[in-house]
Amino acid sequence: MQEKDFTHLTSKGVHMVEVGEKPSVKRSATATGRIILSQKTIDLIQNQEIKKGNVLTTAQIAAINAVKNTSQMIPLCHPLSITGIEVDFEMDEESIQTKVSVKCAGKTGVEMEALTGASVALLTIWDMVKSVEKDENGQYPDTRIEEIKVIEKTKG
């Protein structure tokens, strides 16, 4: 690729792409991901027995904060005026799946915000349960975060 093919790189360095001439339209994106945990940990979460507190409520708050601060964490990502955020969880015997939906009226999409929200929700769950997920050597042989992806994007 030649330098002129990059959208964020110029002869003067990097820059944020100009979107000022684009019309503001309703946009949304939904991202999902899941964390694999032991059955014991899932039971502790369901029974509200994790010592750090309510895992899923804390992860919801973390996801919302992450969505609102995405442009501060990801270089060259535009700050957006978010109009709505929904964070949901589904549990089964071995995992918790999160679904983060973000809406805005803006000039660029909200995929990065949805992905950031899903990622931070899962990281928060890990942080809150790490004491019960560790093995006898202090390692996490089975705990993992996977399948973080955008499942839907709309514009207009």
Backbone bond lengths (Angstrom), bond angles and torsions (degrees), N, CA, C in turn:
res aa  C-N    CA-C-N  psi(-1)  N-CA   C-N-CA  omega(-1)  CA-C   N-CA-C  phi
1 M - - - 1.452 - - 1.522 109.99 -
2 Q 1.286 115.31 138.68 1.451 119.41 174.41 1.521 109.20 -87.05
3 E 1.316 115.69 158.76 1.454 120.86 -177.43 1.518 112.60 -52.05
4 K 1.317 118.35 -39.32 1.461 120.87 -177.28 1.519 112.82 -66.76
5 D 1.350 118.63 -13.53 1.452 122.13 179.53 1.529 112.65 -81.34
6 F 1.324 117.70 -15.80 1.454 120.56 -179.60 1.525 110.03 -82.25
7 T 1.333 117.25 136.67 1.462 120.03 -179.05 1.525 112.76 -81.97
8 H 1.329 117.78 -22.97 1.457 121.06 -175.36 1.527 112.96 -114.23
9 L 1.328 117.74 10.28 1.457 121.48 -176.28 1.519 109.31 -127.14
10 T 1.322 115.83 130.72 1.460 121.56 176.61 1.520 108.44 -128.72
11 S 1.303 116.63 178.42 1.462 120.03 177.53 1.523 111.22 -64.83
12 K 1.330 116.90 -17.81 1.464 121.66 178.83 1.525 112.47 -93.48
13 G 1.310 118.67 -2.21 1.468 122.57 -177.46 1.513 110.55 120.92
14 V 1.320 115.60 -152.99 1.468 119.79 -179.33 1.519 109.89 -90.27
15 H 1.313 115.79 158.94 1.459 121.80 176.01 1.518 108.98 -152.61
16 M 1.315 115.72 161.74 1.457 121.03 174.38 1.525 107.28 -87.29
17 V 1.331 116.63 132.23 1.455 121.65 -178.70 1.526 109.94 -60.47
18 E 1.314 116.72 135.47 1.468 122.98 178.57 1.526 109.31 -74.86
19 V 1.330 116.82 121.65 1.465 121.31 177.50 1.523 111.78 -118.96
20 G 1.331 116.69 8.09 1.462 121.82 -174.83 1.511 114.91 -58.85
21 E 1.312 118.08 -30.25 1.467 121.32 -178.73 1.523 112.76 -83.11
22 K 1.325 117.12 -12.52 1.468 120.02 -179.77 1.523 109.34 -75.77
23 P 1.331 116.85 146.56 1.466 118.81 177.90 1.535 111.01 -75.28
24 S 1.320 116.46 149.29 1.461 121.09 173.05 1.524 107.94 -77.43
25 V 1.318 115.46 129.33 1.464 120.97 176.90 1.516 108.68 -137.86
26 K 1.329 116.01 159.40 1.458 120.41 175.36 1.526 108.83 -66.60
27 R 1.335 115.56 133.33 1.458 121.19 -179.78 1.520 108.44 -136.94
28 S 1.320 115.79 151.06 1.459 120.28 175.12 1.515 109.50 -148.86
29 A 1.305 114.59 157.35 1.464 121.11 174.10 1.522 107.98 -151.44
30 T 1.313 115.00 146.69 1.456 121.73 176.79 1.517 108.49 -128.37
31 A 1.325 114.96 131.14 1.466 121.33 177.96 1.524 109.05 -124.15
32 T 1.316 114.85 150.04 1.460 120.79 177.38 1.520 109.65 -129.79
33 G 1.299 114.75 167.54 1.454 122.41 174.58 1.519 107.65 -174.52
34 R 1.313 116.48 168.86 1.459 117.72 178.60 1.514 111.43 -145.49
35 I 1.316 114.11 156.50 1.449 121.96 176.28 1.524 107.82 -119.12
36 I 1.312 114.95 131.25 1.460 121.46 177.81 1.520 108.11 -90.49
37 L 1.326 116.37 127.68 1.459 122.69 -177.83 1.526 109.63 -134.76
38 S 1.309 116.47 165.97 1.468 120.24 176.43 1.528 109.58 -72.90
39 Q 1.327 115.78 156.89 1.470 120.84 176.70 1.525 110.11 -59.86
40 K 1.323 116.42 -37.14 1.468 120.77 178.50 1.538 110.49 -59.08
41 T 1.316 116.70 -45.09 1.464 120.82 -179.44 1.519 111.25 -65.56
42 I 1.321 116.68 -42.57 1.475 120.78 177.90 1.527 109.57 -58.38
43 D 1.337 116.62 -44.41 1.467 120.91 179.19 1.527 111.11 -61.64
44 L 1.333 116.73 -43.44 1.463 120.54 179.30 1.536 111.40 -62.18
45 I 1.312 116.63 -39.68 1.474 120.51 178.21 1.522 110.01 -65.18
46 Q 1.329 116.75 -47.07 1.469 120.93 -178.63 1.523 112.06 -62.34
47 N 1.328 116.29 -33.56 1.468 121.30 -178.62 1.524 112.75 -92.14
48 Q 1.344 117.29 9.01 1.466 122.15 179.60 1.532 111.88 55.37
49 E 1.350 116.28 43.53 1.461 120.95 -177.42 1.523 113.93 -112.67
50 I 1.325 117.50 13.19 1.467 120.22 175.82 1.528 107.11 -79.74
51 K 1.328 116.64 127.67 1.468 121.25 -172.29 1.522 114.22 -63.57
52 K 1.326 118.19 -26.43 1.467 119.85 179.81 1.524 112.37 -74.27
53 G 1.325 117.92 -17.15 1.465 120.66 178.60 1.513 112.74 127.02
54 N 1.319 115.16 -160.86 1.459 121.64 -177.32 1.528 109.50 -73.67
55 V 1.303 116.11 108.11 1.462 122.64 -172.76 1.524 112.15 -64.37
56 L 1.308 117.56 -49.31 1.455 119.81 -173.67 1.524 112.76 -73.01
57 T 1.318 118.07 -35.90 1.464 119.92 176.01 1.529 110.25 -65.40
58 T 1.322 116.36 -42.48 1.465 120.07 177.86 1.521 110.97 -63.21
59 A 1.327 117.17 -40.53 1.468 121.04 178.66 1.528 111.21 -66.96
60 Q 1.334 118.17 -34.88 1.464 120.64 175.53 1.528 110.82 -62.78
61 I 1.312 116.41 -47.25 1.471 120.42 179.37 1.525 110.31 -61.80
62 A 1.321 116.94 -43.15 1.471 121.09 179.20 1.527 110.83 -61.49
63 A 1.320 116.88 -42.86 1.471 120.63 179.63 1.525 110.94 -63.12
64 I 1.319 117.36 -43.61 1.465 121.17 179.50 1.525 110.03 -62.42
65 N 1.327 117.05 -45.75 1.465 119.86 177.54 1.524 111.50 -61.09
66 A 1.316 116.86 -40.78 1.472 120.81 -179.94 1.523 111.28 -63.71
67 V 1.325 116.45 -43.53 1.473 120.19 177.80 1.526 109.57 -57.85
68 K 1.321 116.48 -47.87 1.460 120.86 -176.48 1.530 112.64 -66.56
69 N 1.321 117.69 -21.08 1.467 121.59 -176.25 1.524 113.70 -113.28
70 T 1.310 118.12 15.64 1.463 121.44 -176.64 1.524 112.22 -55.82
71 S 1.305 117.69 -44.53 1.471 119.45 -176.73 1.525 112.79 -66.53
72 Q 1.319 117.52 -18.22 1.461 120.63 176.26 1.524 111.98 -83.22
73 M 1.333 116.56 -18.60 1.461 120.74 -177.75 1.523 113.15 -99.79
74 I 1.318 117.22 -31.31 1.461 121.38 -175.34 1.521 108.91 -109.34
75 P 1.321 116.90 114.86 1.463 119.65 -178.95 1.528 111.65 -57.83
76 L 1.303 116.08 140.58 1.465 125.17 175.60 1.524 113.65 71.57
77 C 1.315 117.63 8.20 1.466 122.07 176.61 1.524 107.74 -87.20
78 H 1.339 117.40 129.58 1.460 121.43 -177.39 1.528 111.67 -70.58
79 P 1.326 117.83 139.31 1.466 119.46 170.34 1.529 108.98 -70.84
80 L 1.304 116.39 137.06 1.460 120.69 -175.75 1.515 110.65 -122.87
81 S 1.317 114.98 156.41 1.448 121.42 174.85 1.529 107.68 -92.84
82 I 1.314 115.39 93.42 1.465 121.61 -176.94 1.529 108.81 -72.81
83 T 1.330 116.36 134.19 1.465 120.29 179.34 1.523 112.73 -106.48
84 G 1.323 117.71 -14.05 1.459 119.79 178.98 1.510 112.28 -169.42
85 I 1.345 115.05 145.74 1.466 121.96 177.95 1.522 107.66 -140.52
86 E 1.321 116.28 129.30 1.462 122.11 173.95 1.521 108.41 -122.18
87 V 1.320 116.78 131.01 1.465 121.93 179.04 1.522 107.47 -126.11
88 D 1.323 116.21 119.94 1.459 121.74 -178.90 1.527 109.89 -126.09
89 F 1.336 114.98 158.55 1.460 121.50 178.45 1.517 109.76 -133.87
90 E 1.327 114.77 147.17 1.465 122.49 170.49 1.515 107.18 -130.02
91 M 1.321 116.19 134.02 1.460 121.02 179.30 1.514 110.81 -114.13
92 D 1.321 115.16 144.51 1.455 120.53 166.86 1.529 106.73 -129.60
93 E 1.310 118.23 -165.28 1.464 121.45 -174.09 1.524 114.10 -66.52
94 E 1.325 117.11 -22.60 1.467 118.56 -174.69 1.517 115.16 -129.36
95 S 1.332 117.53 1.57 1.462 117.33 -176.60 1.521 111.93 -157.43
96 I 1.334 112.78 164.80 1.460 121.68 169.97 1.515 106.08 -123.97
97 Q 1.313 115.55 127.57 1.465 120.84 175.98 1.510 108.35 -105.41
98 T 1.326 115.95 136.12 1.454 120.44 174.58 1.519 109.46 -109.19
99 K 1.312 114.50 151.74 1.464 122.16 176.11 1.524 105.89 -135.28
100 V 1.327 115.78 119.29 1.464 121.36 -178.14 1.520 108.44 -118.19
101 S 1.330 115.81 120.53 1.463 122.22 178.59 1.520 108.69 -114.03
102 V 1.331 115.04 132.41 1.464 121.42 -176.14 1.526 108.46 -127.10
103 K 1.335 115.65 138.99 1.464 121.26 177.01 1.518 109.44 -127.53
104 C 1.337 115.17 148.94 1.459 120.99 173.86 1.521 108.56 -155.88
105 A 1.302 115.10 166.76 1.460 121.83 167.44 1.521 103.70 -114.67
106 G 1.325 116.17 107.01 1.451 117.67 -173.42 1.508 113.98 -158.46
107 K 1.321 113.67 -170.88 1.457 122.13 -174.59 1.523 113.01 -104.24
108 T 1.324 116.75 -2.17 1.457 121.53 178.16 1.526 108.76 -148.48
109 G 1.305 116.75 159.40 1.457 121.76 -172.01 1.518 114.66 -72.59
110 V 1.326 115.43 169.31 1.462 122.54 -177.09 1.537 112.57 -114.25
111 E 1.331 116.50 24.48 1.470 119.38 179.59 1.523 112.12 -62.69
112 M 1.337 116.13 -43.27 1.461 118.84 -177.80 1.523 110.88 -65.24
113 E 1.319 116.92 -34.87 1.459 120.70 178.03 1.522 110.58 -65.92
114 A 1.326 117.42 -43.82 1.468 120.66 178.92 1.527 111.04 -64.71
115 L 1.335 116.88 -43.59 1.468 120.78 178.26 1.527 111.80 -63.51
116 T 1.319 116.46 -40.97 1.464 120.66 178.87 1.524 110.16 -64.84
117 G 1.321 116.87 -43.83 1.459 120.48 178.26 1.519 112.27 -59.90
118 A 1.332 116.80 -45.99 1.468 120.37 179.44 1.526 110.80 -63.21
119 S 1.316 116.81 -43.63 1.469 120.80 -179.31 1.524 111.49 -61.81
120 V 1.318 116.42 -47.41 1.465 120.23 -177.54 1.530 111.15 -69.14
121 A 1.307 118.42 -34.90 1.471 120.36 174.99 1.532 110.07 -58.18
122 L 1.322 116.39 -46.44 1.464 120.62 -178.74 1.528 111.85 -69.00
123 L 1.311 116.86 -39.16 1.471 120.27 176.57 1.532 110.88 -63.43
124 T 1.315 116.56 -37.42 1.462 120.81 178.67 1.520 110.69 -66.04
125 I 1.329 116.62 -42.04 1.468 119.40 176.25 1.521 109.38 -58.22
126 W 1.330 117.28 -47.93 1.467 121.09 179.95 1.524 110.14 -56.55
127 D 1.330 116.38 -47.65 1.463 119.89 -178.88 1.524 111.51 -59.24
128 M 1.312 117.11 -40.28 1.460 119.90 -175.92 1.521 113.48 -74.39
129 V 1.344 117.43 -22.92 1.472 119.83 -176.87 1.527 113.25 -111.98
130 K 1.317 117.58 4.70 1.467 119.03 -173.09 1.525 113.28 -60.38
131 S 1.319 117.89 -30.29 1.468 118.99 -179.30 1.529 112.29 -66.48
132 V 1.336 117.34 -29.59 1.470 119.22 179.17 1.529 112.25 -96.19
133 E 1.315 117.78 -12.04 1.464 121.38 178.70 1.527 112.80 -88.03
134 K 1.333 117.55 -21.27 1.473 121.04 -177.91 1.519 111.16 -65.37
135 D 1.323 115.35 145.42 1.461 119.43 172.47 1.534 109.35 -87.10
136 E 1.321 116.84 -174.19 1.467 121.28 -176.88 1.532 113.15 -64.50
137 N 1.330 117.53 -17.38 1.464 122.09 177.75 1.535 112.50 -98.91
138 G 1.323 116.72 6.99 1.455 120.22 179.68 1.517 114.04 78.07
139 Q 1.324 116.82 16.83 1.462 121.84 -178.14 1.534 110.38 -105.67
140 Y 1.315 115.68 169.74 1.473 123.06 -179.66 1.527 108.84 -119.88
141 P 1.319 118.16 74.71 1.467 119.83 -173.55 1.526 114.88 -67.07
142 D 1.307 118.08 -26.37 1.462 120.35 -175.74 1.521 114.03 -116.90
143 T 1.312 118.47 -16.45 1.458 122.24 -177.88 1.520 108.65 -72.95
144 R 1.327 115.95 132.66 1.460 118.84 177.45 1.524 110.19 -160.91
145 I 1.324 113.90 153.64 1.461 122.14 174.88 1.520 106.67 -107.29
146 E 1.333 116.06 135.31 1.461 118.47 -176.72 1.524 111.42 -150.82
147 E 1.323 113.28 168.43 1.467 123.09 172.00 1.523 114.06 58.61
148 I 1.319 118.01 37.00 1.465 120.32 174.60 1.524 107.26 -76.73
149 K 1.326 115.37 120.80 1.472 118.94 -176.72 1.517 110.92 -159.20
150 V 1.335 114.57 159.01 1.467 121.01 172.97 1.528 106.26 -84.53
151 I 1.327 115.46 126.91 1.465 118.78 179.62 1.526 112.39 -104.90
152 E 1.343 115.75 -15.56 1.470 118.21 179.10 1.524 109.58 -158.88
153 K 1.325 115.07 143.32 1.459 122.13 176.91 1.523 107.03 -143.65
154 T 1.355 116.13 133.06 1.460 119.32 176.55 1.514 109.93 -129.71
155 K 1.323 114.68 155.95 1.465 122.48 178.36 1.513 107.49 -146.61
156 G 1.335 115.08 127.84 1.459 119.64 175.98 1.485 113.88 95.87
